[in-house]
């Protein structure tokens, strides 16, 4: 059975009060406190937790940390009728990929990381994730066109050089045959007869691609890439689809670290050697596909993701009035003007941008706080906290260069400022870490409990004093479409004291009793609840976290 995701269906059926979870689900629920056929007897105290959605509320996105880009994000989100979270996170991923192997932040003497980010935007198909990401992609597209200006001339030069090499090879072959015929040593092939590698059109974004294709692009485009997928679960599900023994997933994990990597190719004995494999990831995830990502192998892949799952509203507004994106496109394209250095052997290398002394102190304080949190965390959250200090370093570089390209005509930053580190830590504390808890908490709710929640939401929304299971099953569908699933959901609500059976037959006719239930009056009550299914966490701000909308970065 292909069921719509619980959260999407709850949204369709109507919102509920805040989540909460309490009570004893084994209490009797019949008349006078006994399990039976119902009646006018008193009800026991119900367990109201199934009336919630099972996940915590999303944190608000701290857009003021984006400085000169905050207004642009708001306009684009409004034009897409989407939460600003989607636009802002897509912008972060795009900036990180654009400077992936060009500028690396360095903390201390031995810690540096590529600023690539892996970002997952969660929401149902109608949540405007794609239009929101398109706003950032328009910036990327302009930057790519600027990078590729004059590429046709480069292709023509390569075609000419290729023909010249082929002519030299033919002449050399004649010399070899003549030498062999005369009994002389054959001459070595001239160095200028080696065909030069084909140029690769400059680009930042890449969509659906195999591991071998991604490797070839990474080798030919050493500045870095951004892998974009409409559905990240499909990308993960395609790992090792045609064999490979886990090598596809291993390649994906290496994309995050920026280390040297070698890709062995089936049709070419010469492997691809990638100096720094740095590929950012950005894509959408439907809520019912989260389990495919979160319940995969425990190799840290899910912990590398920064999540965005805002609440979406059934609203639509056309963008009206003229909007000139030219200034922001040109601002973003400044990132492609940053030069990439080469070592003594001609290999491309990123420029290391050190943290200022005060910035190192703030990052160190944040990292110590994260270590303490890791000691009391477990599961996926522990893995996410383990990656948080690395995310803070990466985000500090992304924010520093985002502020620079959008709000300053000065030379590029030579150091990562304390403000950038503080903003990165605040972004993690205020948004990405609470958002991870929201994602992980929802994904761990058992399916049978989700069905019970869906049924309870339907009863509350329609304020039904009683219902017939077969009729409601046909009305709701989705996860309650099958009779066995509906029966399990009713059992959940019976155990919670929210409903009790009133199984009767029509007249004297023999046969199965009607699957009718009486609904507890509390189900129809709309009120805020004091309890929460998972305690909300409040994260302390990083030391000296005084990044405001009026900061000098704006």
C-alpha positions in Angstrom: 0.0 0.0 0.0 1.3 3.3 -1.0 0.2 5.6 1.8 0.4 9.4 1.9 2.6 10.5 4.7 1.0 11.0 8.0 2.0 14.7 8.4 0.6 15.6 4.9 -2.7 13.9 5.7 -2.9 15.6 9.1 -2.4 18.9 7.3 -5.2 18.1 4.9 -7.6 17.1 7.7 -6.8 20.0 9.9 -4.3 21.2 12.5 -4.3 20.1 16.1 -3.1 21.6 19.4 0.5 21.3 20.4 1.9 17.8 20.8 1.8 16.1 24.2 2.1 12.6 25.6 0.9 11.4 28.9 -1.3 8.9 30.6 -1.7 5.1 30.8 -2.9 3.5 27.6 -4.0 0.3 29.4 -6.8 1.9 31.4 -10.3 0.4 30.9 -12.5 2.5 28.7 -16.0 1.0 28.9 -18.9 2.1 30.9 -18.1 2.4 34.6 -14.4 1.9 33.8 -14.8 -1.5 32.2 -14.0 -2.7 28.7 -17.4 -3.3 27.1 -19.9 -2.1 24.6 -19.9 1.5 25.7 -23.0 3.3 26.9 -23.7 6.3 28.9 -21.2 5.4 31.7 -18.4 7.7 32.8 -15.2 7.8 30.8 -11.7 7.3 32.3 -9.1 10.0 31.9 -8.0 9.8 28.3 -4.5 9.8 26.9 -4.6 12.8 24.6 -1.1 12.3 23.1 -2.6 10.8 19.9 -4.3 14.2 19.2 -0.9 15.7 18.4 1.2 15.3 15.3 4.0 13.6 17.1 6.7 16.1 16.3 7.9 19.3 17.8 7.2 22.7 16.3 9.8 24.0 13.8 12.2 26.8 14.9 12.0 30.2 13.2 14.8 30.8 10.7 17.2 33.6 12.0 17.2 35.5 8.8 19.0 38.5 10.2 22.2 36.5 10.2 22.2 36.8 6.4 23.0 40.5 6.5 22.6 42.0 3.0 20.9 38.9 1.7 18.0 38.9 4.2 15.7 41.1 2.1 16.4 39.1 -1.0 15.5 35.9 0.7 12.2 37.4 2.0 11.3 38.6 -1.5 12.0 35.3 -3.1 10.2 33.3 -0.5 7.1 35.6 -0.9 7.2 35.2 -4.6 7.3 31.4 -4.3 4.6 31.4 -1.6 7.0 29.4 0.5 8.7 29.6 3.9 11.9 31.7 3.9 13.7 28.6 5.2 13.8 27.0 1.8 15.3 30.0 0.0 17.8 30.7 2.7 19.1 27.1 3.0 19.4 26.8 -0.8 21.5 30.0 -0.8 23.8 28.6 1.9 24.3 25.4 -0.1 25.0 27.4 -3.3 27.6 29.6 -1.7 29.3 26.7 -0.1 29.6 24.8 -3.4 30.8 27.9 -5.3 33.8 28.3 -3.0 34.1 24.6 -2.3 37.8 24.2 -3.3 38.6 27.8 -3.6 38.6 29.0 0.0 38.8 26.7 3.0 38.4 28.0 6.6 41.3 27.1 8.9 41.0 26.9 12.7 44.3 26.6 14.6 47.2 25.0 12.7 45.8 21.7 11.7 42.0 22.0 11.2 40.6 23.0 7.9 37.5 21.9 6.0 35.9 22.6 2.6 32.8 24.8 3.1 30.5 22.5 1.2 27.2 21.9 2.9 24.7 19.0 2.6 21.2 20.4 2.9 17.8 18.6 2.9 14.6 20.5 2.5 11.6 18.5 3.9 8.0 19.1 2.9 5.1 17.6 1.0 5.0 18.0 -2.8 2.9 21.2 -2.6 5.2 23.0 -0.2 7.0 25.0 -2.9 10.5 23.6 -2.3 11.5 23.6 -5.9 10.4 27.2 -6.7 12.3 28.3 -3.5 15.5 26.5 -4.6 15.1 28.0 -8.1 15.7 31.4 -6.6 19.2 30.4 -5.6 19.7 28.4 -8.8 19.1 31.6 -10.9 22.1 33.1 -9.1 24.1 30.0 -9.8 23.0 30.0 -13.5 24.2 33.6 -14.0 27.5 32.8 -12.3 27.9 29.7 -14.6 27.2 31.7 -17.7 29.8 34.2 -16.6 32.4 31.5 -15.9 31.7 29.9 -19.3 32.0 33.1 -21.3 34.5 32.4 -24.1 34.3 28.6 -23.7 33.5 28.1 -27.3 36.8 29.6 -28.3 38.5 27.2 -25.9 36.7 24.3 -27.5 37.9 25.5 -30.9 41.5 25.7 -29.7 41.3 22.2 -28.3 39.9 20.9 -31.6 42.8 22.4 -33.5 45.3 21.1 -31.0 43.7 17.6 -31.2 44.0 17.6 -35.0 47.6 18.7 -34.8 48.4 16.0 -32.3 46.8 13.4 -34.6 48.9 14.6 -37.5 52.1 14.3 -35.4 51.1 10.8 -34.3 50.6 9.8 -38.0 54.0 11.3 -38.9 55.6 9.5 -36.0 54.0 6.2 -37.0 55.6 6.6 -40.5 59.0 7.3 -38.9 58.6 4.2 -36.7 57.8 2.0 -39.7 60.7 3.3 -41.7 63.1 2.8 -38.7 61.9 -0.8 -38.2 62.2 -1.5 -41.9 65.8 -0.2 -42.0 66.6 -2.0 -38.7 67.1 1.2 -36.8 65.8 1.9 -33.3 62.3 3.4 -33.5 62.0 7.0 -32.4 60.0 7.9 -29.3 56.7 9.6 -29.7 57.1 13.4 -29.6 55.8 15.0 -26.4 53.7 17.4 -28.4 51.9 14.4 -30.0 50.0 13.7 -26.7 46.4 14.7 -27.1 45.5 17.4 -24.5 42.5 16.6 -22.2 39.2 17.9 -23.5 38.0 21.1 -21.7 35.0 20.9 -19.5 32.4 23.7 -19.6 32.6 25.5 -16.3 29.7 24.8 -14.0 28.6 24.6 -10.4 25.4 22.7 -10.4 25.0 19.1 -11.5 21.8 17.0 -11.3 21.3 13.3 -11.8 24.7 11.7 -12.4 26.3 8.4 -11.8 29.3 8.1 -9.5 31.6 7.8 -12.6 30.1 10.9 -14.2 30.4 12.8 -10.9 34.0 11.7 -10.6 34.8 12.9 -14.1 33.2 16.3 -13.5 35.0 16.7 -10.2 38.3 15.9 -11.9 37.6 18.3 -14.7 36.1 21.1 -12.5 38.4 21.3 -9.5 36.7 24.3 -8.0 33.8 22.2 -6.6 30.3 21.2 -7.4 26.7 21.2 -6.1 24.7 18.1 -6.6 21.0 18.9 -6.8 18.3 16.3 -6.5 14.5 16.9 -6.4 14.2 13.9 -4.2 17.2 13.0 -2.1 15.7 9.6 -1.1 15.9 8.6 -4.8 19.6 9.5 -4.9 20.3 7.4 -1.8 18.1 4.6 -3.1 20.1 4.4 -6.3 23.4 3.7 -4.5 25.0 0.6 -5.9 21.9 -0.1 -8.0 24.1 -1.7 -10.7 26.5 -3.4 -8.3 29.5 -1.8 -6.8 29.5 -3.4 -3.3 28.9 -0.2 -1.4 31.4 1.9 -3.4 28.7 4.4 -4.5 27.8 5.2 -0.9 31.5 5.4 0.0 32.0 7.9 -2.8 29.1 10.0 -1.5 30.5 10.2 2.0 33.9 11.2 0.6 32.2 14.0 -1.3 31.8 15.8 2.0 35.4 15.7 3.2 37.4 17.3 0.3 40.1 14.6 0.4 41.9 13.1 -2.5 40.0 10.4 -4.3 40.6 7.9 -7.1 37.8 6.6 -9.3 38.5 3.4 -11.2 36.7 3.4 -14.5 35.3 0.3 -16.3 36.1 1.5 -19.8 39.4 3.2 -19.2 42.4 1.6 -17.5 43.6 5.0 -16.3 41.8 6.0 -13.1 40.4 9.4 -12.4 42.5 11.2 -9.8 40.6 13.9 -7.9 42.8 16.2 -5.8 40.0 17.4 -3.6 36.6 15.7 -3.8 34.3 18.5 -2.5 30.6 18.2 -3.7 27.8 19.9 -1.9 24.3 18.4 -1.8 20.9 20.1 -1.9 17.6 18.4 -2.4 14.0 17.9 -1.3 12.6 15.1 0.8 9.0 14.2 1.2 8.1 13.5 4.8 7.1 9.9 4.1 10.6 9.2 2.6 12.5 10.3 5.7 12.8 6.8 7.0 14.7 5.8 3.9 17.4 8.2 4.8 17.4 8.0 8.6 17.2 4.2 8.8 20.0 3.5 6.5 23.5 2.2 7.4 25.0 3.8 10.5 27.9 5.5 8.5 27.2 9.1 9.4 25.6 10.1 6.1 22.4 11.4 7.7 24.5 13.3 10.3 26.1 15.3 7.6 22.8 16.8 6.5 21.5 20.2 7.6 17.7 19.9 7.7 14.9 22.5 6.9 11.4 21.4 7.7 9.2 24.5 8.2 5.5 24.6 8.5 3.9 25.3 5.2 0.6 27.1 4.8 -2.0 26.6 2.1 -1.4 30.0 0.6 -0.5 31.4 -2.9 0.4 34.9 -3.9 1.7 36.1 -7.3 4.9 38.1 -7.3 3.9 41.5 -8.6 5.9 44.5 -9.6 9.3 44.7 -11.3 12.2 42.9 -9.6 15.7 43.5 -10.9 17.8 40.5 -9.9 20.8 41.8 -11.7 22.6 43.4 -8.7 22.3 40.2 -6.6 23.3 38.0 -9.5 26.4 40.1 -10.0 27.1 40.1 -6.3 26.9 36.3 -6.2 29.0 35.9 -9.3 31.9 37.7 -7.4 32.5 34.4 -5.7 33.6 32.9 -9.1 36.2 35.6 -9.4 38.1 34.2 -6.5 41.3 32.6 -7.8 42.3 29.0 -7.1 46.0 28.5 -6.4 48.2 25.6 -7.7 51.0 23.8 -5.9 54.5 23.2 -7.3 53.3 20.3 -9.3 50.4 22.2 -10.9 47.7 20.7 -8.8 44.8 23.0 -7.8 44.7 23.9 -4.1 42.3 25.9 -2.0 43.5 29.1 -0.3 43.3 28.6 3.5 41.5 31.5 5.2 42.5 31.5 8.9 40.1 32.4 11.7 40.9 35.5 13.6 42.2 34.9 17.1 38.9 35.9 18.7 37.0 33.8 16.2 39.1 30.8 17.2 38.2 31.4 20.8 34.5 31.5 20.0 34.6 28.4 17.9 36.5 26.6 20.7 33.8 27.6 23.2 31.1 26.4 20.9 32.9 23.1 20.3 33.3 22.5 24.1 29.6 23.0 24.6 28.9 20.5 21.8 31.1 17.9 23.4 29.1 18.2 26.6 25.8 17.8 24.7 27.2 14.7 22.9 27.7 13.0 26.2 24.0 13.0 27.0 22.7 12.4 23.4 22.2 9.2 21.5 21.3 7.8 18.1 21.1 10.1 15.2 21.1 13.2 17.3 24.5 12.2 18.8 25.9 11.9 15.3 24.5 15.3 14.3 26.0 16.9 17.4 29.3 15.3 16.5 29.3 17.1 13.1 28.2 20.4 14.6 31.6 21.9 15.2 32.6 21.1 11.6 29.4 22.6 10.4 30.2 25.7 12.5 33.6 26.1 10.8 32.1 25.6 7.3 29.2 27.9 7.9 31.5 30.6 9.2 33.3 30.7 5.9 30.0 30.6 3.9 28.6 33.5 5.9 31.8 35.5 5.7 31.9 35.3 1.9 28.1 35.7 1.6 28.3 39.0 3.5 31.4 40.1 1.5 29.9 39.4 -2.0 26.6 41.0 -1.1 27.5 44.0 0.9 31.1 45.1 0.3 33.2 46.4 -2.6 36.4 45.8 -0.7 38.9 43.1 -1.3 38.0 39.6 -0.3 38.2 38.6 3.4 41.7 37.6 4.5 40.4 36.1 7.8 37.2 34.6 9.2 35.8 37.2 11.6 34.5 36.6 15.1 31.1 37.8 13.9 31.0 35.0 11.3 31.8 32.3 13.8 29.2 33.7 16.2 26.6 33.8 13.5 27.4 30.2 12.4 27.1 29.0 16.0 23.8 30.9 16.5 22.5 29.4 13.2 23.2 25.9 14.5 21.9 26.5 18.0 18.8 28.4 17.0 17.8 26.5 13.9 19.7 23.5 12.5 20.1 21.5 15.7 16.5 22.0 16.9 15.4 21.2 13.3 17.3 17.9 13.4 15.4 17.0 16.6 12.2 17.7 14.8 13.1 15.5 11.8 14.5 12.7 13.9 11.6 12.7 16.3 9.0 12.4 13.7 10.8 9.7 11.8 11.0 7.5 14.9 7.3 7.4 15.6 6.0 3.8 14.9 3.7 3.5 12.0 0.9 2.0 14.0 1.0 5.1 16.2 0.9 7.4 13.2 -2.3 5.7 12.0 -3.8 6.3 15.4 -2.8 9.9 15.3 -4.4 10.3 11.9 -7.7 8.8 13.0 -7.7 11.0 16.1 -7.1 14.1 14.1 -10.0 13.2 11.8 -12.3 12.8 14.7 -11.3 16.1 16.3 -11.5 18.1 13.1 -15.0 16.8 12.3 -16.1 16.8 16.0 -17.7 13.4 15.6 -19.5 12.0 18.7 -19.5 8.6 17.2 -18.4 7.0 13.9 -18.4 3.8 11.9 -14.9 2.5 11.1 -15.7 1.3 7.6 -17.2 4.7 6.6 -14.3 6.7 8.1 -11.8 4.4 6.4 -13.3 5.2 3.0 -13.4 8.9 3.8 -9.8 9.2 5.1 -8.0 6.7 2.9 -4.2 6.9 2.8 -2.7 5.1 5.8 -6.1 4.1 6.9 -7.3 2.7 3.6 -6.8 -1.0 4.4 -9.2 -2.6 6.9 -6.4 -4.0 9.0 -4.7 -0.6 9.3 -8.0 1.0 10.4 -8.6 -1.8 12.9 -5.1 -1.2 14.4 -5.8 2.6 14.6 -9.1 2.0 16.4 -7.3 -0.3 18.8 -4.8 2.5 19.5 -7.5 4.9 20.3 -9.5 2.4 22.4 -6.4 1.7 24.5 -5.9 5.5 24.9 -9.4 5.9 26.1 -10.4 8.2 23.2 -13.1 5.9 21.8 -15.0 2.9 22.9 -16.8 0.3 20.8 -20.6 0.2 20.3 -20.8 -2.9 18.2 -24.4 -3.6 17.4 -26.4 -5.3 14.6 -29.2 -3.7 12.6 -32.5 -5.3 13.8 -32.5 -9.1 14.3 -30.4 -9.8 11.2 -27.6 -12.2 11.8 -24.1 -11.3 10.6 -21.1 -9.2 11.6 -21.6 -6.4 14.1 -21.2 -2.9 12.8 -17.8 -1.4 13.6 -19.2 1.6 15.4 -17.4 3.6 18.1 -18.4 6.3 20.6 -15.9 9.2 20.9 -14.7 10.7 24.1 -16.0 14.3 24.5 -12.5 15.5 25.2 -11.5 14.7 21.6 -13.6 17.6 20.3 -12.1 20.1 22.8 -9.6 22.6 21.3 -7.2 23.9 23.8 -3.5 24.3 24.3 -1.7 21.6 26.1 1.0 22.0 28.7 2.8 18.8 27.9 5.1 18.1 25.0 6.0 14.6 23.6 9.7 15.5 23.6 11.0 18.2 25.9 11.9 21.3 24.0 15.6 22.2 24.3 16.9 25.7 24.6 20.4 26.2 23.3 22.6 28.9 24.8 23.9 31.5 22.3 27.5 31.5 21.4 29.6 33.9 23.4 29.2 37.5 22.3 26.4 36.6 20.0 25.5 40.1 19.0 24.8 39.7 15.3 21.8 42.0 14.6 20.0 43.3 11.6 21.9 46.6 12.1 25.3 44.9 12.1 28.1 46.4 10.1 27.7 43.4 7.9 24.3 44.5 6.7 
